[in-house]
Amino acid sequence: MVEDLESIPSLVPKLLLQLLALGSITDAALVLGVSQPAASKALRRAEDVLGFALVRRDSRPLLLTEEGRLIAEFAKQQELQGGVLLRQLRLIQKDGAGQVKVASFGASASTHILPSLIHAISQHLPQVKIEISEFTDEGALLALREGRVDFAIAVDKEYLELDIIPVFTDRMVALVHEDDPLSQLPVLSAVDIEDRNFILSKGGSEALIREWFKLSKSRLKEKHTIVQLTSILALIRAGLGVSIVAELAVPESHPSVNVIPLAPEYPRNICVAKRSGCFSSNAARLTWDFLSKNRSLNYLSK
């Protein structure tokens, strides 16, 4: 019965493929490294299971029936696929070929850090393809924890379940309208800002901003919350408040908006994070090994 195809000896598809080329059971068996009796027995067993002939035994050299040719073609496709798989595995073994998924957040990482990071990885592991997905900071960590990505660009905190590699230290700065009296100050403290309408960035620094105010024993007068920095700048230009963002996130051109350092200064350590434990692929493992061994590299793009 055809339903019993899996019951035929595993030797038969390869045997038929050799018979198609050689026309001799003896020669086919020799190529496959089995005896002629074993090959003949396997062929007979397959024909008994299927209920039809696979070889035309009335001709010399032997010919396959149409059914035999179908199985031989199947064996050929398997052989080709096996060859492709073997080449891929050799490439993975030799060069670390494969895809690595990275979750990123905010303009700081995407604009300034990722380009140099990806360039360094590509120089060392040219066969690795990197796929970038952009989230908020919490979204990037969630994607990592759920296993949807291999690594995440994150702000360095106490992540007990994650392994991290520091890649850059940024700092937080205030954004105020150029006509605002605050723009004339050399630095801004939490006390200077606490009574102003505050535009809170949800892109990647919210936790740090809240912590900075808390450490200064000041309150945050949260008026608006926005993810995109371009929108934050637009609201500041419209006189709707002040904001604090990562310095790397600030574009080179920001008309009508002044950038002022904070006092006390508040650093933001950016890292590459992964879940503790094993890797999803050899490419991910090699990428992490490279980053671990090259912590001194400058991953900052100007």
C-alpha positions in Angstrom: 0.0 0.0 0.0 1.2 3.5 -0.8 0.2 4.5 2.7 3.0 2.3 3.9 5.7 4.2 2.1 7.6 4.8 5.3 7.8 1.0 5.8 10.0 0.5 2.7 13.8 0.0 3.5 15.6 3.4 3.7 18.2 2.0 1.3 15.7 1.8 -1.6 15.4 5.5 -2.7 19.2 5.8 -3.0 19.4 2.4 -4.6 16.9 3.4 -7.3 18.8 6.6 -7.9 22.0 4.6 -8.6 20.1 2.1 -10.7 18.8 4.9 -12.9 22.4 5.9 -13.6 24.1 2.5 -13.7 21.5 0.0 -14.7 23.0 -2.7 -12.5 22.0 -3.8 -9.0 25.5 -5.1 -8.4 27.1 -1.8 -9.4 24.5 0.3 -7.5 25.1 -1.8 -4.4 28.9 -1.4 -4.7 28.5 2.4 -4.8 26.3 2.4 -1.7 28.6 0.0 0.1 26.1 -2.9 0.5 26.1 -6.4 -0.8 24.2 -7.3 -4.0 21.9 -9.7 -2.1 21.1 -7.1 0.5 20.2 -4.6 -2.2 18.0 -7.1 -4.1 16.3 -8.0 -0.9 15.5 -4.4 0.0 14.2 -3.8 -3.5 11.9 -6.8 -3.3 10.7 -5.8 0.1 9.8 -2.3 -1.1 7.9 -3.7 -4.1 5.9 -6.0 -1.8 5.0 -3.2 0.5 3.9 -0.9 -2.3 2.2 -3.5 -4.4 3.9 -2.6 -7.7 7.2 -3.1 -9.5 9.9 -0.5 -9.2 12.4 -2.1 -11.7 11.9 -3.5 -15.2 13.8 -6.8 -14.9 13.2 -7.8 -18.5 15.9 -5.4 -19.8 19.6 -5.1 -19.6 20.8 -2.7 -18.4 18.0 -2.6 -15.8 15.4 0.2 -16.3 13.1 1.8 -13.7 9.3 1.8 -13.9 7.6 5.1 -13.8 7.0 4.5 -10.1 10.6 3.7 -9.6 11.6 6.9 -11.4 9.3 8.9 -9.0 11.1 7.5 -6.0 14.5 8.0 -7.6 13.6 11.7 -8.3 12.6 12.0 -4.6 16.0 10.6 -3.6 17.7 13.1 -6.0 15.9 16.0 -4.4 16.8 14.8 -1.0 20.4 14.5 -2.0 20.4 18.1 -3.4 18.7 19.4 -0.3 21.2 17.6 1.8 24.0 19.2 -0.1 22.6 22.6 0.4 22.1 22.0 4.1 25.7 20.7 4.4 27.1 23.8 2.7 25.0 26.0 5.0 26.2 24.2 8.0 29.8 24.4 6.9 29.4 28.1 6.3 27.8 28.5 9.8 30.7 26.5 11.3 33.4 28.4 9.4 32.1 32.0 9.3 29.2 32.2 11.7 26.7 32.7 8.9 23.1 33.3 10.1 20.8 36.1 11.3 21.0 38.0 14.6 18.0 40.0 15.8 18.5 43.1 17.8 15.9 45.3 19.6 16.8 49.0 19.8 15.2 52.0 21.3 15.3 55.8 20.7 17.3 58.1 18.5 20.5 57.7 20.6 20.9 54.0 19.8 19.6 53.9 16.3 21.4 57.0 15.1 24.7 57.0 16.9 25.5 53.6 18.4 24.0 51.0 16.1 25.8 52.0 12.9 29.3 51.6 14.4 28.2 48.4 16.4 26.9 46.8 13.2 30.0 47.9 11.2 32.3 46.3 13.8 30.3 43.0 13.8 30.2 42.9 10.0 33.9 43.4 9.7 34.6 40.5 12.0 31.6 38.3 11.0 30.7 39.2 7.4 28.3 36.3 7.0 26.1 37.5 9.8 22.9 39.3 8.8 21.6 41.7 11.5 17.9 42.5 11.7 17.0 45.7 13.7 13.6 46.2 15.4 12.9 49.5 17.1 10.9 49.8 20.3 10.6 52.0 23.4 13.2 51.0 26.1 10.7 48.8 27.9 9.4 47.3 24.6 13.0 46.4 23.6 13.5 44.6 26.9 10.2 42.8 26.6 11.1 41.6 23.1 14.3 40.2 24.6 12.7 38.5 27.6 10.1 36.9 25.3 12.8 35.5 23.0 11.7 37.5 20.0 15.2 39.0 19.6 18.7 37.8 20.4 20.0 41.1 21.9 18.6 44.4 23.0 20.2 47.8 23.2 19.3 48.9 26.7 20.0 51.4 29.5 22.2 49.6 32.0 20.3 48.8 35.2 20.1 45.9 37.7 18.8 43.2 35.3 19.4 40.1 37.3 18.1 37.8 34.5 20.2 39.4 31.8 23.8 39.4 30.8 25.1 42.9 29.6 28.1 44.4 27.8 28.5 48.2 28.3 29.0 50.0 24.9 28.7 53.7 25.7 28.1 56.3 28.4 25.8 59.1 27.5 24.4 61.9 29.7 21.0 63.5 30.2 20.5 67.2 29.1 17.6 69.7 29.4 15.8 71.1 26.4 14.3 74.6 26.8 13.1 77.3 24.4 15.7 79.9 23.5 13.5 82.7 24.8 12.9 80.9 28.2 14.9 82.5 31.0 16.2 79.1 31.9 18.1 79.1 28.6 20.5 81.6 30.1 21.7 79.4 32.9 24.9 77.3 32.4 23.3 74.2 34.0 19.9 73.3 35.3 18.9 71.6 38.5 15.7 69.7 39.3 14.7 72.7 41.4 15.0 75.0 38.4 12.7 72.7 36.4 10.2 71.3 38.9 7.6 74.1 38.5 7.6 74.1 34.7 5.3 72.0 32.5 7.4 69.0 31.7 7.3 67.0 28.4 8.3 63.5 29.3 10.1 61.3 26.8 8.8 57.8 26.5 11.5 56.8 24.1 14.2 55.4 26.4 15.0 57.7 29.3 11.8 57.9 31.3 13.0 55.9 34.3 16.3 57.8 34.5 14.4 61.2 34.4 12.1 60.1 37.2 15.1 58.8 39.2 17.0 62.1 38.7 14.1 64.1 40.1 13.7 61.7 43.0 17.4 61.8 43.9 17.1 65.6 44.0 14.0 65.4 46.2 12.1 67.4 43.6 8.8 66.7 41.9 8.2 66.2 38.2 5.3 68.3 36.8 4.4 65.9 34.0 2.3 67.7 31.5 2.8 65.8 28.2 4.3 62.4 27.3 5.7 61.7 23.8 7.9 59.0 22.2 9.4 60.9 19.2 12.1 63.5 19.8 10.9 65.6 16.9 7.5 66.0 18.6 9.2 67.0 21.9 11.2 69.7 20.0 8.0 70.9 18.3 6.2 71.3 21.7 9.1 73.2 23.2 9.2 75.5 20.2 5.5 76.1 20.8 6.2 77.1 24.4 4.4 74.2 25.9 7.1 73.1 28.3 10.7 71.9 28.9 12.1 68.4 28.6 15.1 66.2 29.5 16.6 63.7 26.9 19.7 61.8 26.3 22.4 64.1 24.7 23.1 61.6 21.9 19.4 61.8 20.9 19.6 65.6 20.2 19.9 66.3 16.4 22.7 68.5 15.1 20.1 71.1 14.2 17.5 72.1 16.8 16.3 75.7 15.9 14.9 77.8 18.8 15.7 75.1 21.3 18.7 75.3 23.7 20.5 72.3 25.1 21.7 72.7 28.7 23.6 70.3 31.0 22.1 69.0 34.2 23.4 69.6 37.7 24.1 67.2 39.1 25.2 65.5 35.9 23.3 62.2 35.3 25.1 59.6 33.1 23.2 57.1 31.1 25.1 53.8 30.5 24.0 52.1 27.3 24.6 48.3 26.9 23.9 45.3 24.8 21.9 42.8 26.7 20.9 39.2 26.3 19.0 36.7 28.2 21.1 34.5 30.5 21.7 31.0 29.3 22.0 29.5 25.8 21.8 31.3 22.4 19.2 30.8 19.7 21.9 30.3 17.0 25.6 29.9 16.4 25.6 33.4 14.8 24.2 34.9 18.0 26.8 33.1 20.1 29.7 34.3 17.9 28.4 37.9 17.9 28.2 37.9 21.7 31.7 36.4 21.9 33.0 39.1 19.6 31.4 41.9 21.7 32.6 40.4 24.9 36.2 40.3 23.7 36.1 43.8 22.3 34.6 45.9 25.1 37.1 48.7 24.5 35.9 49.5 21.0 34.3 52.9 20.5 30.8 52.2 19.2 29.9 55.8 18.8 29.1 57.3 15.4 29.1 61.1 15.0 
